Amino acid sequence: MNKSLIALLGIGLLAGVTGCQAPPSAVSTLESEHAEITLREGDVIQVRFPGAQNLDTPPQPIRRDGKITLGIVGEVTAAGLTPTELQAQLLAKLSDQLLSKEVLVTVVSSTFAVYVDGPVLRPGKIIADHPITVMEAIMEAGGFDYQRADTENVTVLRHKGEGKQYLYYTLNLKRVLDGDQKDLFYLDPGDMVHVPQKFSWF
């Protein structure tokens, strides 16, 4: 076999490998826990100016309109930005007024809602103030009604972007309950967890 034919076969094999991408694993959603959070309504933040402490603000919640109020600049949109992005935005607004070019945004507390329905003891809204897994959310909802719950086909419905698109994840939580698999699926704000009912002939 000549060298050019070997090279062509190698290129074809590489293209085949890179063109077949596995669907995203449920475990991969854990990445968001390690990334910087995006600020949203209800988060309590504090803005500090290390070089001008008289400008520091007390902790304040992000309002429903997504804004906070700073005495030196007035209203500022915070929702939808990461703390780092908000710091950069404030520094750009105030750079000519600050001797020390430092702004620190600290998240004092962060809460978000997820929803659990189906055969659990207390279906409804769950308010979390820390990263929460799907199993933890179900436990917050009182746990499974084991007489009726299909623990092998729990579904997470996640809104994607600003359109009406949704992502669906089906999880076998029986494997988690049996100790065969770790519960590594972390929920995003607004996720809806649906526990289906067991199929029965009677």
Secondary structure as the mmCIF struct_conf table of DSSP 4:
data_model
#
loop_
_struct_conf.conf_type_id
_struct_conf.id
_struct_conf.beg_label_comp_id
_struct_conf.beg_label_asym_id
_struct_conf.beg_label_seq_id
_struct_conf.end_label_comp_id
_struct_conf.end_label_asym_id
_struct_conf.end_label_seq_id
HELX_RH_AL_P HELX_RH_AL_P1 LYS A 3 GLY A 19
HELX_LH_PP_P HELX_LH_PP_P1 GLN A 21 SER A 25
HELX_RH_3T_P HELX_RH_3T_P1 ALA A 26 LEU A 30
HELX_RH_AL_P HELX_RH_AL_P2 GLU A 31 HIS A 34
BEND BEND1 ALA A 35 ALA A 35
HELX_LH_PP_P HELX_LH_PP_P2 GLU A 36 LEU A 39
TURN_TY1_P TURN_TY1_P1 GLU A 41 GLY A 42
STRN STRN1 VAL A 44 ARG A 48
TURN_TY1_P TURN_TY1_P2 PRO A 50 GLY A 51
HELX_RH_3T_P HELX_RH_3T_P2 GLN A 53 LEU A 55
STRN STRN2 GLN A 60 PRO A 61
HELX_LH_PP_P HELX_LH_PP_P3 ILE A 62 ARG A 63
TURN_TY1_P TURN_TY1_P3 ARG A 64 ASP A 65
BEND BEND2 GLY A 66 GLY A 66
STRN STRN3 LYS A 67 LEU A 70
TURN_TY1_P TURN_TY1_P4 GLY A 71 VAL A 73
STRN STRN4 GLY A 74 THR A 77
TURN_TY1_P TURN_TY1_P5 ALA A 79 GLY A 80
BEND BEND3 LEU A 81 LEU A 81
HELX_RH_AL_P HELX_RH_AL_P3 PRO A 83 LEU A 94
TURN_TY1_P TURN_TY1_P6 SER A 95 GLN A 97
BEND BEND4 LEU A 99 SER A 100
STRN STRN5 LEU A 104 SER A 109
STRN STRN6 PHE A 112 ASP A 117
BEND BEND5 GLY A 118 PRO A 119
STRN STRN7 VAL A 120 VAL A 120
BEND BEND6 LEU A 121 ARG A 122
STRN STRN8 GLY A 124 ALA A 128
BEND BEND7 ASP A 129 HIS A 130
STRN STRN9 THR A 133 THR A 133
HELX_RH_AL_P HELX_RH_AL_P4 VAL A 134 GLU A 140
TURN_TY1_P TURN_TY1_P7 ALA A 141 GLY A 142
STRN STRN10 PHE A 144 PHE A 144
TURN_TY1_P TURN_TY1_P8 TYR A 146 ARG A 148
STRN STRN11 ALA A 149 ALA A 149
TURN_TY1_P TURN_TY1_P9 THR A 151 GLU A 152
BEND BEND8 ASN A 153 ASN A 153
STRN STRN12 VAL A 154 LYS A 160
TURN_TY1_P TURN_TY1_P10 GLY A 161 LYS A 164
STRN STRN13 GLN A 165 LEU A 171
HELX_RH_AL_P HELX_RH_AL_P5 LEU A 173 LEU A 177
TURN_TY1_P TURN_TY1_P11 ASP A 178 GLY A 179
BEND BEND9 ASP A 180 GLN A 181
STRN STRN14 TYR A 186 TYR A 186
HELX_LH_PP_P HELX_LH_PP_P4 LEU A 187 ASP A 188
TURN_TY1_P TURN_TY1_P12 PRO A 189 GLY A 190
STRN STRN15 MET A 192 HIS A 194
HELX_LH_PP_P HELX_LH_PP_P5 PRO A 196 PRO A 196
STRN STRN16 GLN A 197 GLN A 197
HELX_LH_PP_P HELX_LH_PP_P6 LYS A 198 PHE A 199
#
